[in-house]
Amino acid sequence: MNPYKVLGIDRSADKREILRATAFALRERKYSGREIAEAQKELMDPVSKAVHDFIHFVDVKPLLARISLTRPEPEGKSDLEYLNPFDKLP
């Protein structure tokens, strides 16, 4: 969970802005009260806020939606064979 996204604020928000955003988020009801309270608690604690600043530095979800992470299907049969560790070597 990204507390900045839940509260709709940026990383430079101070405590007063966090409290205002919490009240606004509770009125909006886009997220549950528990998620909003947890987001506020994490951003009010300086250590937890620093951790979230590090973890949520870049939102990669829009980028992931634009690219495909699946491997392309091979065109022909592979020359590689599965080796069983219990097979005897010649």
Secondary structure as GFF3:
##gff-version 3
##sequence-region A 1 90
A	DSSP	alpha_helix	3	7	.	.	.	ID=ss1
A	DSSP	alpha_helix	15	28	.	.	.	ID=ss2
A	DSSP	alpha_helix	33	44	.	.	.	ID=ss3
A	DSSP	alpha_helix	46	55	.	.	.	ID=ss4
A	DSSP	alpha_helix	61	66	.	.	.	ID=ss5
###
